[in-house]
Amino acid sequence: MNRTQLEHVLRVAGAITGTRRFIILGSQAILGATANPPGELTVSMEVDTYPEDAPEKADLVDGTIGELSPFHETYGYYAHGVGPETAVLPRGWRSRVQVLESTATQGVQGLCIAPVDLAISKLIAGREKDLVFVSVMLRQGFVTKTIIEQVSGELPPENADAVRCALRKCQG
């Protein structure tokens, strides 16, 4: 997925729900940090998102422009309506969000979790594809081991331990 496609999803999600601010979790949040990330970081065709002030409307997003919907079939990408509990994030994540808004979003904002928070959530998830994603983020300089370790201090101890363990796997 590219930034233009994410802007399209945001615009349509805003029209569907009547809300103007969406939290962007998952790999597409990288598009808030850079318009043109390496291809290895844009493989996913889904946007994990929920309306900031109305998370319950995520089901509406998922049902209308989600996987296998006419929207997905037409454009080849889609929104995955999720909830705030979908990703484990450090306490201060909201202070680091990167706002994606342009004329193409028509007043709708994507609040993309910052690269360090994205990396941490993926390390906690710990799936092979997540570890590969974080490895690319590290290699491309979107995050560093040091900043991940610092920010993971905002997590409960068991999650911070999981981050450290998964981070070792990413570094080979």
KAFENQUI-V793309 format. One record per backbone hydrogen bond with DSSP energy under -1.0 kcal/mol. NH is the residue of the N-H (numbers start at 0). CO is the residue of the C=O. E is the energy in kcal/mol with one decimal. If there is no record, write none. Layout:
nh={NH,NH}
co={CO,CO}
e={E,E}
This chain:
nh={5,6,7,8,9,10,11,12,13,14,15,16,17,21,22,23,24,28,29,30,31,32,33,40,41,46,48,49,51,56,57,60,61,62,63,64,65,68,72,73,74,75,77,78,79,81,85,90,92,94,95,97,99,104,107,108,109,110,111,111,112,117,118,119,120,121,122,123,124,125,130,131,132,133,134,135,136,137,138,139,141,142,147,148,149,150,151,152,153,154,159,160,161,162,163,164,165,166,167,168,169,170,171}
co={1,2,3,4,5,6,7,8,9,10,11,12,13,108,49,110,47,25,26,27,28,29,29,37,38,77,79,22,20,53,54,56,57,58,59,60,61,65,68,69,70,71,44,64,46,48,82,153,89,91,92,111,109,101,104,19,99,21,97,109,23,113,114,115,116,117,118,119,120,121,126,127,128,129,130,131,132,133,134,135,136,136,143,144,145,146,147,149,150,151,155,156,157,158,159,160,161,162,163,164,165,166,168}
e={-2.2,-2.8,-1.9,-2.3,-2.6,-2.5,-2.4,-3.0,-2.6,-1.8,-2.5,-2.3,-2.3,-2.7,-2.7,-2.5,-2.7,-2.2,-1.8,-1.7,-2.0,-1.2,-1.5,-2.4,-1.6,-1.9,-2.1,-1.3,-3.0,-2.7,-2.0,-1.8,-2.9,-2.7,-1.6,-2.9,-1.1,-2.0,-2.7,-2.3,-2.8,-2.7,-2.3,-2.5,-3.5,-2.4,-2.0,-1.3,-1.8,-1.1,-1.5,-2.9,-3.0,-1.1,-1.5,-3.4,-2.7,-3.8,-2.4,-1.2,-1.9,-2.7,-2.8,-2.3,-2.5,-2.2,-2.6,-2.3,-2.0,-2.5,-2.2,-2.2,-2.0,-2.5,-2.2,-2.1,-2.3,-2.6,-2.6,-2.7,-2.1,-1.0,-2.1,-2.6,-2.4,-2.7,-2.2,-1.3,-2.3,-1.7,-2.3,-2.4,-1.6,-2.2,-2.2,-2.3,-2.6,-2.7,-1.6,-1.1,-1.6,-1.2,-1.0}
